[in-house]
Amino acid sequence: MGMKEQIHSFEHDSKILEGIAGRYCEDSQEHRAIKHAAIALWYALVADPDRFKEFVVTFQDDLTPEQRSHLLAMGIDPDFDPDSE
């Protein structure tokens, strides 16, 4: 994925995160965590995508059912593969 596509992907996902964050007060733990997720997303997709991709490929643990459920409840699809689009 080229830089232009990486930035587009970040902008798309950031709008989704912004929508989720808007469900919470700005001083809440949830809002802060989503803000941190957006920063991590920027790093993963734009600043160092190769290192992030290596981490994802080598990560061995699966999400627990509770973790999967929590992500889905927040509108995040843990099985989403941006490369399949």
MOHUKA-V417428 format. One record per pair of residues at least 24 apart in sequence whose ideal C-beta (glycine too) atoms are under 8 Angstrom apart, sorted by sequence separation. I is the first residue (numbers start at 0). J is the second residue. D is the distance in Angstrom with one decimal. If there is no record, write none. Layout:
BEGIN
I/J/D ; I/J/D
END
This chain:
BEGIN
13/37/5.7 ; 16/40/7.2 ; 13/40/6.9 ; 12/40/5.8 ; 9/40/6.2 ; 9/41/5.9 ; 12/44/7.7 ; 9/44/4.7 ; 8/44/5.6 ; 9/45/5.7 ; 6/44/7.9 ; 5/44/4.9 ; 6/45/6.2 ; 5/45/5.1 ; 2/45/7.4 ; 5/48/6.0 ; 0/48/7.0 ; 19/73/5.5 ; 19/74/5.6 ; 18/74/7.4 ; 19/75/7.6 ; 15/74/6.8 ; 15/75/7.8 ; 8/81/5.8 ; 0/82/7.6
END
